[in-house]
Amino acid sequence: MKEFIKFEQDLPDAVRKMPAAIKIYFFIVTKSGQNGALIISRSFLADYFGISVSTVKRATALLKREGVISVWQCGGLCIYLLP
């Protein structure tokens, strides 16, 4: 497994209280490449998890604020990076 993977109990409390953030985090972990990066649209994540784009934005903002991921926006896509 990748060294940067955190288990759910190791995630910050604020993240563990938001189910969408946990789902998105583990999606990024499992789908990212060897470099820990995933390029994907927010709308894909919303459709995949059956949630709104607003919820995806809130969840990824929380993950970023808590230092779990970094996010870069490139046009309609986001680059999610694991530390």
N, C-alpha and C positions, 0 to 999 in steps of 0.2 A: 504494500500500500504506500501511497504517497506520504511523505513526512509532514506535509502541511495539513493533513486531514485532522479535524477536531471531531471528537465524539459528541453526541448531543449534550451529555452532562458537562462537557468542557466548554460549551458555548456560554457567552455572557447571559445572565438572567433575563435581560430585556429581549434577547433573541429567542430564548426558550419559551417566552410567553406569547410569541407570535408564530403560530403554526405555518403560515405562508413563508416566513423567513427561513424556518428550518427546512421546509421542502425545497425552496429555491437554493439554499446553501448546499444541500446534499445533491441536488441536481447538478449544480456547478462542479462539485467535487467529482462526481461520477462521470461527467461528460467532458471535463476539461482535458487538454492534452498534457503531455509530459511537462510542459512549462507552466502548468497551472492556470492556463488562460482559456476562456470560452467566449466566442463571439456569437451573439444571438440577439434577437429583438425582444423587447418587452412584451409585444403582442403575442409572440410565440409562447413565452412563458405563461402569459395570462390564459391563452387557449389551452395549453398543455395541462395546467392545474385547475382550469375552470374557475378562474378568479378574474377580477377586473385589472386593467392596466394600472389603475391608481393603486391597487393593493400591491402589485409588483413594484411600483415605484416606492411605496412606503416600506416594503420589506427590504428591498435592496439598499435604500437609504439607511435603514436601521443597521443592516449588516456592515455597511461602509462606516457609519458613525461608531460602531462598536469595534472596528478594526479587524473584522473577520474577512472582508474582501476589499478590493479596490475596484472602482468603476470608472471607465472612460467611455465617452459617447462619441460615436463616429457616424454621422448621418442618422439613419433610422435604426442603427444597430448599437448595442452596448458591448464593450469588452469587459468581462468580469475576470479579475485576477485574484488568485489566492496568494497570500503572503508567503 
